[in-house]
Amino acid sequence: MFMARIVFARFSCVITGISSNARFSGIKSLIMNPSHIPAVNAALERAIAKFGSLSAMARALNLSGYQVIQEWRRQSRVPAEHCPEVEKATGERCEELNSKVDWAFVRNSGVREAREAA
């Protein structure tokens, strides 16, 4: 009898909407607004696959651990200072690994500096 009252009380709260917004708001927002789902960087995922694992990639790039690569995944980009090394190891372009950097300018500035030095 006591258990039935608890189940009924929860059921009636959900039906009346007393707790439905509080309890299910996170789930509702993901379903109703998929923009909360983080973007996937396909180039980063391909780079990880070429290394075989997060740990192998971290070791090859002399990083402290696989958690660094997990953070890159969460941010959906490779930090600019690591992009050239990842590109050299995997063939994935810096432009795809981190689209927030003007890589055309960065690549041309190296050519310009070499011309000025000569």
C-alpha positions as CSV (number, residue, x, y, z in Angstrom):
1,M,0.0,0.0,0.0
2,F,2.8,2.5,1.0
3,M,4.8,1.7,-2.2
4,A,1.7,2.1,-4.3
5,R,1.1,5.6,-2.9
6,I,4.7,6.7,-3.7
7,V,4.4,5.4,-7.3
8,F,1.1,7.1,-7.7
9,A,2.4,10.4,-6.2
10,R,5.3,10.4,-8.6
11,F,3.0,9.6,-11.5
12,S,0.6,12.3,-10.6
13,C,3.3,14.9,-10.2
14,V,4.6,14.1,-13.7
15,I,1.1,14.2,-15.2
16,T,0.3,17.5,-13.6
17,G,3.6,19.0,-14.6
18,I,4.8,19.8,-11.1
19,S,8.2,18.1,-11.5
20,S,8.3,17.3,-15.2
21,N,10.1,20.5,-16.1
22,A,12.5,20.3,-13.2
23,R,13.3,16.6,-13.6
24,F,13.3,16.3,-17.4
25,S,14.4,19.7,-18.5
26,G,17.9,18.6,-19.4
27,I,16.7,15.7,-21.5
28,K,14.0,17.8,-23.1
29,S,16.4,20.5,-24.1
30,L,18.7,18.0,-25.8
31,I,15.8,16.5,-27.7
32,M,14.2,19.8,-28.6
33,N,17.4,21.7,-29.3
34,P,20.1,19.6,-30.8
35,S,22.5,22.6,-30.9
36,H,23.6,21.5,-27.4
37,I,25.2,18.4,-28.9
38,P,28.9,19.1,-29.4
39,A,30.2,19.2,-32.9
40,V,32.5,16.4,-34.1
41,N,35.7,17.3,-35.8
42,A,36.0,14.7,-38.5
43,A,39.7,15.5,-39.2
44,L,40.6,15.0,-35.5
45,E,38.7,11.7,-35.4
46,R,40.6,10.5,-38.5
47,A,43.9,11.5,-36.9
48,I,43.0,9.6,-33.7
49,A,42.1,6.6,-35.8
50,K,45.5,6.7,-37.6
51,F,47.3,6.5,-34.3
52,G,45.0,3.7,-33.1
53,S,44.1,5.2,-29.7
54,L,44.1,8.4,-27.7
55,S,47.0,7.1,-25.6
56,A,49.1,6.3,-28.7
57,M,48.4,9.7,-30.1
58,A,49.4,11.4,-26.8
59,R,52.6,9.4,-26.6
60,A,53.5,10.1,-30.3
61,L,53.0,13.9,-29.7
62,N,54.9,13.9,-26.3
63,L,51.8,15.0,-24.4
64,S,51.1,14.3,-20.8
65,G,48.3,11.8,-21.4
66,Y,45.3,10.8,-23.3
67,Q,43.2,13.3,-21.4
68,V,44.8,16.1,-23.5
69,I,43.4,14.5,-26.6
70,Q,40.0,14.0,-24.9
71,E,40.0,17.8,-24.2
72,W,40.7,18.5,-27.9
73,R,37.7,16.3,-28.8
74,R,35.5,18.1,-26.3
75,Q,36.6,21.5,-27.8
76,S,36.3,20.0,-31.3
77,R,39.7,21.4,-32.4
78,V,43.4,20.9,-32.0
79,P,45.2,23.8,-30.4
80,A,47.1,25.8,-33.1
81,E,50.5,25.0,-31.6
82,H,50.0,21.3,-32.1
83,C,48.3,21.4,-35.5
84,P,51.5,21.3,-37.6
85,E,52.8,18.3,-35.7
86,V,49.5,16.4,-36.1
87,E,49.4,17.3,-39.8
88,K,52.9,16.0,-40.3
89,A,52.1,12.7,-38.5
90,T,48.7,12.1,-40.0
91,G,48.3,14.1,-43.2
92,E,45.2,15.8,-41.8
93,R,45.3,19.5,-42.7
94,C,45.6,22.2,-40.1
95,E,42.7,24.0,-41.7
96,E,40.5,21.1,-40.8
97,L,42.0,20.4,-37.3
98,N,41.5,24.0,-36.2
99,S,39.4,26.3,-38.3
100,K,39.7,29.3,-36.0
101,V,43.2,30.1,-37.3
102,D,44.0,31.8,-40.6
103,W,46.3,29.1,-41.8
104,A,46.9,30.7,-45.2
105,F,48.4,33.7,-43.4
106,V,50.5,31.5,-41.1
107,R,51.8,29.4,-44.0
108,N,52.6,32.5,-46.1
109,S,54.3,34.3,-43.3
110,G,57.0,31.6,-43.1
111,V,57.7,32.0,-46.8
112,R,57.8,35.8,-46.4
113,E,60.3,35.6,-43.5
114,A,62.5,33.2,-45.5
115,R,62.6,35.6,-48.4
116,E,63.5,38.5,-46.1
117,A,66.3,36.6,-44.5
118,A,67.9,35.7,-47.8
